[in-house]
């Protein structure tokens, strides 16, 4: 059990989980300049984007999970929210798409307990 702000979070041993592989996620851009140009175009079309990322806790396993995108970029699991989507539901959707099984019958019960930081 871990205290996270105002919530108590149950953590489970690594043996409670199964691991597999998914198709590689390729980089959308070949350079930082290309990424910034794409983000500028998206901002002009859609305005401010809201993204969420997660730090996952696992009992007796003091590591932070990062996803590798292509050969040069790592990030926390998460991503961009849909318009009108709240942070908790959007984060659960992103975690399921990135870390959940490839079966619609196996949807994880993600526990989003508190925010570490909010940037505006």
C-alpha positions in Angstrom: 0.0 0.0 0.0 1.3 3.4 -0.9 0.1 6.9 0.2 -0.3 9.2 -2.7 -1.4 12.6 -1.6 -4.9 12.2 -0.2 -5.4 8.6 -1.5 -4.2 5.2 -0.5 -3.1 3.1 -3.5 -2.9 -0.7 -3.5 0.2 -1.9 -5.1 0.7 -5.5 -6.3 3.8 -7.6 -6.8 5.3 -8.0 -10.3 4.2 -11.6 -10.3 0.6 -10.4 -10.6 1.2 -9.2 -14.1 1.8 -10.8 -17.5 4.0 -9.2 -20.2 3.9 -9.5 -23.9 4.8 -7.4 -26.9 3.0 -5.0 -29.3 3.9 -3.7 -32.7 6.7 -1.2 -32.6 5.6 2.5 -32.4 7.5 4.4 -35.0 8.4 8.1 -34.8 6.1 10.4 -36.7 9.0 12.8 -37.4 12.6 12.3 -38.5 14.0 15.2 -36.5 13.1 17.7 -33.7 12.6 20.4 -36.3 10.1 18.2 -38.2 8.3 17.5 -34.9 8.1 21.2 -34.0 6.8 22.1 -37.5 4.1 19.4 -37.2 3.1 20.6 -33.7 2.9 24.2 -35.0 0.5 23.1 -37.8 -1.6 21.2 -35.3 -1.8 24.2 -33.0 -2.9 26.4 -35.8 -5.7 24.0 -36.7 -6.8 22.8 -33.2 -5.5 25.2 -30.7 -4.0 24.3 -27.3 -3.5 20.5 -26.9 -3.9 18.7 -23.6 -1.8 15.7 -22.9 -1.6 13.3 -19.9 1.2 11.0 -18.8 1.4 8.5 -16.0 4.0 7.3 -13.5 3.1 3.7 -12.6 3.7 2.3 -9.1 4.5 -1.4 -8.6 5.3 -3.0 -5.2 9.0 -3.5 -4.5 10.0 -2.4 -8.0 11.6 1.0 -7.8 11.7 1.9 -11.5 9.9 4.3 -13.8 8.4 2.8 -16.9 9.3 4.6 -20.1 8.1 3.7 -23.6 10.7 3.8 -26.4 9.5 5.5 -29.6 11.8 4.7 -32.5 15.5 4.6 -31.7 16.0 8.0 -30.0 13.0 9.0 -27.9 11.6 7.7 -24.6 8.5 9.0 -22.8 6.1 8.2 -20.0 3.0 6.3 -21.1 0.1 8.6 -22.0 -0.7 10.9 -24.8 -3.1 13.5 -26.2 -6.7 13.8 -25.0 -9.7 13.9 -27.3 -11.6 17.2 -27.3 -13.8 17.4 -24.2 -12.3 14.3 -22.6 -11.4 14.6 -18.9 -7.9 13.9 -17.7 -8.7 10.7 -15.7 -10.7 9.0 -18.4 -8.3 10.1 -21.1 -5.3 8.8 -19.2 -7.1 5.4 -18.6 -7.8 5.2 -22.4 -4.2 6.0 -23.3 -2.8 3.5 -20.8 -5.1 0.8 -22.1 -4.1 1.5 -25.7 -0.4 1.6 -24.9 0.0 -1.0 -22.1 -3.2 -3.2 -22.2 -3.7 -6.5 -23.9 -4.7 -6.6 -27.6 -8.1 -8.0 -26.6 -11.2 -5.9 -25.9 -12.2 -8.5 -23.3 -9.1 -7.6 -21.2 -9.5 -4.0 -20.1 -7.3 -3.1 -17.1 -8.8 -1.4 -14.1 -6.4 1.6 -13.9 -6.4 3.5 -10.6 -5.7 7.2 -11.3 -5.3 8.6 -7.8 -3.6 12.0 -7.9 -1.8 14.4 -10.2 1.9 15.0 -9.8 1.9 18.2 -11.8 -0.4 20.2 -14.1 1.2 22.5 -16.7 -0.8 25.2 -18.4 
